[in-house]
Amino acid sequence: MAAVVRLSPQRFEELVGDALDGLPADLGAAMENVAVTVDDESPVGELLGLYEGVPLTDRGIDYSFVMPDRITIFMRTVCHACDSERDVVTMVRETVVHEVAHHFGIDDRRLDELGWS
C-alpha cells in the first residue's frame, strides 16, 4: 500500500490546473460548458475522478440552458494512492485526461483500449 501524500488543497488545485493547461490547445478550446472542480474529501472508495454531464457527442440542437457539465477530481483518493508528489502529478494528469475524454464522448471501454482507464 502506498504512503499517503499530504498536499494542501491549493497545491492540489494547482496540479489539476497544470494538467488542464497541459492539454493540447485545440482540445482545451473545444471543451464546452464544463466546470472542473476538486473535492478534497473524496467519496468512500477508489474513485479518482468523475465526469457528470452530457458528452459533446450526445448534444443535439436542443442542448441549451443547461447547467455546466462537471468534472470532479478527488484529492484524498489520489493522494492515498500515491507515494510521492511526483506520483500525484502523474495520477492527476492521467485522471484529468480520462475525465476530459468522457466529456468528448469517449467511454471507459475505448479508454481501456487506449491505455487510459
Rosetta constraint file for C-alpha pairs under 8 A:
AtomPair CA 1 CA 81 HARMONIC 7.78 0.50
AtomPair CA 2 CA 80 HARMONIC 6.72 0.50
AtomPair CA 2 CA 81 HARMONIC 5.73 0.50
AtomPair CA 2 CA 82 HARMONIC 5.56 0.50
AtomPair CA 2 CA 83 HARMONIC 5.23 0.50
AtomPair CA 3 CA 80 HARMONIC 6.69 0.50
AtomPair CA 3 CA 81 HARMONIC 7.55 0.50
AtomPair CA 3 CA 82 HARMONIC 6.53 0.50
AtomPair CA 3 CA 83 HARMONIC 5.10 0.50
AtomPair CA 4 CA 79 HARMONIC 5.74 0.50
AtomPair CA 4 CA 80 HARMONIC 4.54 0.50
AtomPair CA 4 CA 81 HARMONIC 7.04 0.50
AtomPair CA 4 CA 82 HARMONIC 6.46 0.50
AtomPair CA 4 CA 83 HARMONIC 6.52 0.50
AtomPair CA 5 CA 79 HARMONIC 5.01 0.50
AtomPair CA 5 CA 80 HARMONIC 6.42 0.50
AtomPair CA 5 CA 82 HARMONIC 6.29 0.50
AtomPair CA 5 CA 83 HARMONIC 6.18 0.50
AtomPair CA 5 CA 84 HARMONIC 5.94 0.50
AtomPair CA 5 CA 85 HARMONIC 6.62 0.50
AtomPair CA 5 CA 88 HARMONIC 7.85 0.50
AtomPair CA 6 CA 79 HARMONIC 6.79 0.50
AtomPair CA 7 CA 11 HARMONIC 6.16 0.50
AtomPair CA 7 CA 12 HARMONIC 6.33 0.50
AtomPair CA 7 CA 79 HARMONIC 7.82 0.50
AtomPair CA 8 CA 12 HARMONIC 6.31 0.50
AtomPair CA 9 CA 13 HARMONIC 6.09 0.50
AtomPair CA 9 CA 40 HARMONIC 6.36 0.50
AtomPair CA 9 CA 75 HARMONIC 7.72 0.50
AtomPair CA 10 CA 14 HARMONIC 6.26 0.50
AtomPair CA 11 CA 15 HARMONIC 6.41 0.50
AtomPair CA 12 CA 16 HARMONIC 6.39 0.50
AtomPair CA 12 CA 75 HARMONIC 6.96 0.50
AtomPair CA 13 CA 17 HARMONIC 6.12 0.50
AtomPair CA 13 CA 38 HARMONIC 6.54 0.50
AtomPair CA 14 CA 18 HARMONIC 6.04 0.50
AtomPair CA 15 CA 19 HARMONIC 6.15 0.50
AtomPair CA 15 CA 89 HARMONIC 6.31 0.50
AtomPair CA 15 CA 92 HARMONIC 6.96 0.50
AtomPair CA 16 CA 20 HARMONIC 6.27 0.50
AtomPair CA 16 CA 38 HARMONIC 7.98 0.50
AtomPair CA 16 CA 73 HARMONIC 7.89 0.50
AtomPair CA 16 CA 92 HARMONIC 6.29 0.50
AtomPair CA 16 CA 93 HARMONIC 7.19 0.50
AtomPair CA 16 CA 96 HARMONIC 7.24 0.50
AtomPair CA 17 CA 21 HARMONIC 6.06 0.50
AtomPair CA 18 CA 22 HARMONIC 6.05 0.50
AtomPair CA 19 CA 23 HARMONIC 6.76 0.50
AtomPair CA 19 CA 92 HARMONIC 6.94 0.50
AtomPair CA 19 CA 93 HARMONIC 4.93 0.50
AtomPair CA 19 CA 96 HARMONIC 6.61 0.50
AtomPair CA 19 CA 97 HARMONIC 7.98 0.50
AtomPair CA 20 CA 28 HARMONIC 7.53 0.50
AtomPair CA 20 CA 93 HARMONIC 7.89 0.50
AtomPair CA 20 CA 96 HARMONIC 7.03 0.50
AtomPair CA 21 CA 28 HARMONIC 7.93 0.50
AtomPair CA 23 CA 27 HARMONIC 6.54 0.50
AtomPair CA 23 CA 28 HARMONIC 6.10 0.50
AtomPair CA 23 CA 97 HARMONIC 7.84 0.50
AtomPair CA 24 CA 28 HARMONIC 6.32 0.50
AtomPair CA 25 CA 29 HARMONIC 6.07 0.50
AtomPair CA 26 CA 30 HARMONIC 6.18 0.50
AtomPair CA 27 CA 31 HARMONIC 6.68 0.50
AtomPair CA 31 CA 103 HARMONIC 7.68 0.50
AtomPair CA 31 CA 104 HARMONIC 7.87 0.50
AtomPair CA 32 CA 56 HARMONIC 7.72 0.50
AtomPair CA 33 CA 67 HARMONIC 7.76 0.50
AtomPair CA 33 CA 68 HARMONIC 4.71 0.50
AtomPair CA 33 CA 69 HARMONIC 6.09 0.50
AtomPair CA 34 CA 68 HARMONIC 4.84 0.50
AtomPair CA 34 CA 69 HARMONIC 4.37 0.50
AtomPair CA 34 CA 70 HARMONIC 5.55 0.50
AtomPair CA 34 CA 71 HARMONIC 7.24 0.50
AtomPair CA 35 CA 68 HARMONIC 6.19 0.50
AtomPair CA 35 CA 69 HARMONIC 6.12 0.50
AtomPair CA 35 CA 70 HARMONIC 4.91 0.50
AtomPair CA 35 CA 71 HARMONIC 6.18 0.50
AtomPair CA 36 CA 70 HARMONIC 5.86 0.50
AtomPair CA 36 CA 71 HARMONIC 4.66 0.50
AtomPair CA 36 CA 72 HARMONIC 5.88 0.50
AtomPair CA 36 CA 73 HARMONIC 7.74 0.50
AtomPair CA 37 CA 70 HARMONIC 7.37 0.50
AtomPair CA 37 CA 71 HARMONIC 6.20 0.50
AtomPair CA 37 CA 72 HARMONIC 4.87 0.50
AtomPair CA 37 CA 73 HARMONIC 6.37 0.50
AtomPair CA 38 CA 72 HARMONIC 5.48 0.50
AtomPair CA 38 CA 73 HARMONIC 4.88 0.50
AtomPair CA 38 CA 74 HARMONIC 5.99 0.50
AtomPair CA 38 CA 75 HARMONIC 6.59 0.50
AtomPair CA 39 CA 72 HARMONIC 6.51 0.50
AtomPair CA 39 CA 73 HARMONIC 6.14 0.50
AtomPair CA 39 CA 74 HARMONIC 4.94 0.50
AtomPair CA 39 CA 75 HARMONIC 5.97 0.50
AtomPair CA 39 CA 76 HARMONIC 7.98 0.50
AtomPair CA 40 CA 74 HARMONIC 6.10 0.50
AtomPair CA 40 CA 75 HARMONIC 4.70 0.50
AtomPair CA 40 CA 76 HARMONIC 5.81 0.50
AtomPair CA 41 CA 74 HARMONIC 7.08 0.50
AtomPair CA 41 CA 75 HARMONIC 6.71 0.50
AtomPair CA 41 CA 76 HARMONIC 5.66 0.50
AtomPair CA 42 CA 47 HARMONIC 7.96 0.50
AtomPair CA 42 CA 74 HARMONIC 4.96 0.50
AtomPair CA 42 CA 75 HARMONIC 6.43 0.50
AtomPair CA 42 CA 76 HARMONIC 5.55 0.50
AtomPair CA 42 CA 77 HARMONIC 6.14 0.50
AtomPair CA 43 CA 47 HARMONIC 7.39 0.50
AtomPair CA 43 CA 74 HARMONIC 7.78 0.50
AtomPair CA 45 CA 77 HARMONIC 7.75 0.50
AtomPair CA 46 CA 77 HARMONIC 6.13 0.50
AtomPair CA 47 CA 74 HARMONIC 7.18 0.50
AtomPair CA 47 CA 77 HARMONIC 6.70 0.50
AtomPair CA 48 CA 73 HARMONIC 6.09 0.50
AtomPair CA 48 CA 74 HARMONIC 5.25 0.50
AtomPair CA 48 CA 75 HARMONIC 7.68 0.50
AtomPair CA 48 CA 77 HARMONIC 5.81 0.50
AtomPair CA 48 CA 78 HARMONIC 5.81 0.50
AtomPair CA 48 CA 95 HARMONIC 6.63 0.50
AtomPair CA 49 CA 71 HARMONIC 7.12 0.50
AtomPair CA 49 CA 72 HARMONIC 5.43 0.50
AtomPair CA 49 CA 73 HARMONIC 4.33 0.50
AtomPair CA 49 CA 74 HARMONIC 5.63 0.50
AtomPair CA 49 CA 95 HARMONIC 6.15 0.50
AtomPair CA 49 CA 96 HARMONIC 7.52 0.50
AtomPair CA 49 CA 99 HARMONIC 6.68 0.50
AtomPair CA 50 CA 70 HARMONIC 7.93 0.50
AtomPair CA 50 CA 71 HARMONIC 5.63 0.50
AtomPair CA 50 CA 72 HARMONIC 5.19 0.50
AtomPair CA 50 CA 73 HARMONIC 6.64 0.50
AtomPair CA 50 CA 99 HARMONIC 6.42 0.50
AtomPair CA 51 CA 69 HARMONIC 7.48 0.50
AtomPair CA 51 CA 70 HARMONIC 5.85 0.50
AtomPair CA 51 CA 71 HARMONIC 4.54 0.50
AtomPair CA 51 CA 72 HARMONIC 6.59 0.50
AtomPair CA 51 CA 99 HARMONIC 5.56 0.50
AtomPair CA 51 CA 100 HARMONIC 7.73 0.50
AtomPair CA 51 CA 102 HARMONIC 6.58 0.50
AtomPair CA 51 CA 103 HARMONIC 7.04 0.50
AtomPair CA 52 CA 69 HARMONIC 5.71 0.50
AtomPair CA 52 CA 70 HARMONIC 5.15 0.50
AtomPair CA 52 CA 71 HARMONIC 6.37 0.50
AtomPair CA 53 CA 68 HARMONIC 7.38 0.50
AtomPair CA 53 CA 69 HARMONIC 4.31 0.50
AtomPair CA 53 CA 70 HARMONIC 6.34 0.50
AtomPair CA 53 CA 103 HARMONIC 7.59 0.50
AtomPair CA 54 CA 58 HARMONIC 6.29 0.50
AtomPair CA 54 CA 59 HARMONIC 6.58 0.50
AtomPair CA 54 CA 69 HARMONIC 6.66 0.50
AtomPair CA 54 CA 103 HARMONIC 7.26 0.50
AtomPair CA 55 CA 59 HARMONIC 6.67 0.50
AtomPair CA 55 CA 102 HARMONIC 6.54 0.50
AtomPair CA 55 CA 103 HARMONIC 4.59 0.50
AtomPair CA 55 CA 104 HARMONIC 5.51 0.50
AtomPair CA 55 CA 105 HARMONIC 4.93 0.50
AtomPair CA 56 CA 103 HARMONIC 6.17 0.50
AtomPair CA 56 CA 104 HARMONIC 5.24 0.50
AtomPair CA 56 CA 105 HARMONIC 6.17 0.50
AtomPair CA 57 CA 104 HARMONIC 6.36 0.50
AtomPair CA 57 CA 105 HARMONIC 5.38 0.50
AtomPair CA 58 CA 105 HARMONIC 7.40 0.50
AtomPair CA 59 CA 63 HARMONIC 5.65 0.50
AtomPair CA 69 CA 103 HARMONIC 7.95 0.50
AtomPair CA 71 CA 99 HARMONIC 6.49 0.50
AtomPair CA 71 CA 100 HARMONIC 7.58 0.50
AtomPair CA 73 CA 92 HARMONIC 7.77 0.50
AtomPair CA 73 CA 95 HARMONIC 7.38 0.50
AtomPair CA 73 CA 96 HARMONIC 7.38 0.50
AtomPair CA 74 CA 78 HARMONIC 6.31 0.50
AtomPair CA 75 CA 79 HARMONIC 6.04 0.50
AtomPair CA 76 CA 80 HARMONIC 6.00 0.50
AtomPair CA 77 CA 81 HARMONIC 6.34 0.50
AtomPair CA 78 CA 82 HARMONIC 6.60 0.50
AtomPair CA 78 CA 88 HARMONIC 6.62 0.50
AtomPair CA 78 CA 91 HARMONIC 6.91 0.50
AtomPair CA 78 CA 92 HARMONIC 7.29 0.50
AtomPair CA 79 CA 88 HARMONIC 6.32 0.50
AtomPair CA 82 CA 87 HARMONIC 5.48 0.50
AtomPair CA 82 CA 88 HARMONIC 5.89 0.50
AtomPair CA 83 CA 87 HARMONIC 6.34 0.50
AtomPair CA 83 CA 88 HARMONIC 7.93 0.50
AtomPair CA 84 CA 88 HARMONIC 6.46 0.50
AtomPair CA 85 CA 89 HARMONIC 6.21 0.50
AtomPair CA 86 CA 90 HARMONIC 6.42 0.50
AtomPair CA 87 CA 91 HARMONIC 6.09 0.50
AtomPair CA 88 CA 92 HARMONIC 5.87 0.50
AtomPair CA 89 CA 93 HARMONIC 6.18 0.50
AtomPair CA 90 CA 94 HARMONIC 6.21 0.50
AtomPair CA 91 CA 95 HARMONIC 5.96 0.50
AtomPair CA 92 CA 96 HARMONIC 6.00 0.50
AtomPair CA 93 CA 97 HARMONIC 6.19 0.50
AtomPair CA 94 CA 98 HARMONIC 6.09 0.50
AtomPair CA 94 CA 116 HARMONIC 7.12 0.50
AtomPair CA 95 CA 99 HARMONIC 6.18 0.50
AtomPair CA 96 CA 100 HARMONIC 5.97 0.50
AtomPair CA 97 CA 101 HARMONIC 6.02 0.50
AtomPair CA 97 CA 116 HARMONIC 7.94 0.50
AtomPair CA 98 CA 102 HARMONIC 6.67 0.50
AtomPair CA 98 CA 111 HARMONIC 7.35 0.50
AtomPair CA 98 CA 116 HARMONIC 6.22 0.50
AtomPair CA 98 CA 117 HARMONIC 6.87 0.50
AtomPair CA 99 CA 103 HARMONIC 6.62 0.50
AtomPair CA 100 CA 104 HARMONIC 6.57 0.50
AtomPair CA 101 CA 105 HARMONIC 6.45 0.50
AtomPair CA 101 CA 106 HARMONIC 5.29 0.50
AtomPair CA 101 CA 107 HARMONIC 7.69 0.50
AtomPair CA 101 CA 111 HARMONIC 7.97 0.50
AtomPair CA 102 CA 106 HARMONIC 4.93 0.50
AtomPair CA 102 CA 107 HARMONIC 6.00 0.50
AtomPair CA 102 CA 108 HARMONIC 7.98 0.50
AtomPair CA 106 CA 110 HARMONIC 6.32 0.50
AtomPair CA 106 CA 111 HARMONIC 6.74 0.50
AtomPair CA 107 CA 111 HARMONIC 6.24 0.50
AtomPair CA 108 CA 112 HARMONIC 5.96 0.50
AtomPair CA 108 CA 117 HARMONIC 6.35 0.50
AtomPair CA 109 CA 113 HARMONIC 6.38 0.50
AtomPair CA 110 CA 114 HARMONIC 6.24 0.50
AtomPair CA 111 CA 115 HARMONIC 6.07 0.50
AtomPair CA 111 CA 116 HARMONIC 4.87 0.50
AtomPair CA 111 CA 117 HARMONIC 5.22 0.50
AtomPair CA 112 CA 116 HARMONIC 5.59 0.50
AtomPair CA 112 CA 117 HARMONIC 4.64 0.50
